[in-house]
Amino acid sequence: MSKISLKPYNDFCPQTLFLYGTYDEDGNPDFGLFCWFSYIWDGEMGVMCCIGGDKPTKSNIKRCKIFSANLVTEELLPVADYMGCVSGRNPDKMKIGLDIGKGEVLNVPVLNNSPVNFELEVTDIISKHDGDVFLCKIRNVLQDESLSSDETAYAKLSRIAPVKTTCKRYFGFDGHDMGAWGEPMKTL
Ligand SMILES: Cc1cc2nc3c(=O)[nH]c(=O)nc-3n(C[C@H](O)[C@H](O)[C@H](O)COP(=O)(O)O)c2cc1C
């Protein structure tokens, strides 16, 4: 295989998408779309995520130190794309009729239609010039009870169909192209 060298980039490295749920200072829920999310180990599994720039999700997390991460499925993609393309500073962002619940353990907003919701508590913040890395303890995982069935993992994944992103596009669980960032929200 012959290679070319590139500047820092992550094309062709698909990432799983999550909607982070936070409350603002007035207790109103906000959701934003994120893919720089992975796992850490410190005696038990934890989560790490990077949030760039300045955005309501970040200020809410810094203030409350808790948030939810809700797995994005093909069914949720139009809403998720919208949450990633519209700033929480837009007062109308959340007026799209989401089915929002609450965490079981932490006071965080969760998306009832997402099959996996992490309830996360921030333990460490690594602040760089234009981004912050958050290390989190997983205080609870809310999981669709049908995922405890005897089906194969492949059958369950095919059913919930998590979405991946790379090359500024979305791809379904079986790899099919679901459009560029900003496209799925047009179907709302
Ligand atoms: C596909 C996709 C993935 C994104 N991933 C991240 C991410 O990992 N980190 C980040 O800081 N912003 C990410 N964003 C941008 C945020 O979703 C965007 O800034 C959004 O407005 C945040 O919500 P808020 O304004 O309500 O805080 C992503 C956007 C899209 C469309």
The ligand as a Tripos MOL2 file, in Angstrom:
@<TRIPOS>MOLECULE
LIG
   31    33     1     0     0
SMALL
NO_CHARGES

@<TRIPOS>ATOM
      1 C1        -21.8370   15.6610   12.7080 C.3       1 LIG1
      2 C2        -21.4360   16.6840   13.7300 C.ar      1 LIG1
      3 C3        -20.5670   16.3400   14.7650 C.ar      1 LIG1
      4 C4        -20.1650   17.3020   15.7080 C.ar      1 LIG1
      5 N1        -19.2730   16.9390   16.6770 N.ar      1 LIG1
      6 C5        -18.7960   17.8820   17.5370 C.ar      1 LIG1
      7 C6        -17.8070   17.5360   18.5240 C.ar      1 LIG1
      8 O1        -17.4200   16.3740   18.7010 O.2       1 LIG1
      9 N2        -17.3040   18.5470   19.2920 N.ar      1 LIG1
     10 C7        -17.7240   19.8440   19.1760 C.ar      1 LIG1
     11 O2        -17.2370   20.7260   19.8880 O.2       1 LIG1
     12 N3        -18.7210   20.1810   18.2870 N.ar      1 LIG1
     13 C8        -19.2540   19.2370   17.4730 C.ar      1 LIG1
     14 N4        -20.2240   19.5720   16.5570 N.ar      1 LIG1
     15 C9        -20.8140   20.9350   16.5680 C.3       1 LIG1
     16 C10       -21.9520   21.0810   17.5850 C.3       1 LIG1
     17 O3        -22.9630   20.1000   17.4120 O.3       1 LIG1
     18 C11       -22.6030   22.4660   17.4170 C.3       1 LIG1
     19 O4        -21.6540   23.4420   17.8380 O.3       1 LIG1
     20 C12       -23.9120   22.6330   18.1510 C.3       1 LIG1
     21 O5        -24.4010   23.9360   17.9050 O.3       1 LIG1
     22 C13       -23.7640   22.4240   19.6600 C.3       1 LIG1
     23 O6        -25.0130   22.6240   20.2970 O.3       1 LIG1
     24 P1        -25.2660   23.9190   21.2140 P.3       1 LIG1
     25 O7        -25.0120   25.1330   20.3450 O.co2     1 LIG1
     26 O8        -26.7190   23.8010   21.6170 O.co2     1 LIG1
     27 O9        -24.3170   23.8390   22.3570 O.co2     1 LIG1
     28 C14       -20.6610   18.6300   15.6230 C.ar      1 LIG1
     29 C15       -21.5590   18.9690   14.6060 C.ar      1 LIG1
     30 C16       -21.9540   18.0100   13.6600 C.ar      1 LIG1
     31 C17       -22.9130   18.3990   12.5610 C.3       1 LIG1
@<TRIPOS>BOND
     1     1     2 1
     2     2     3 ar
     3     2    30 ar
     4     3     4 ar
     5     4     5 ar
     6     4    28 ar
     7     5     6 ar
     8     6     7 ar
     9     6    13 1
    10     7     8 2
    11     7     9 ar
    12     9    10 ar
    13    10    11 2
    14    10    12 ar
    15    12    13 ar
    16    13    14 ar
    17    14    15 1
    18    14    28 ar
    19    15    16 1
    20    16    17 1
    21    16    18 1
    22    18    19 1
    23    18    20 1
    24    20    21 1
    25    20    22 1
    26    22    23 1
    27    23    24 1
    28    24    25 2
    29    24    26 1
    30    24    27 1
    31    28    29 ar
    32    29    30 ar
    33    30    31 1
@<TRIPOS>SUBSTRUCTURE
     1 LIG1         1 GROUP 0 **** ****
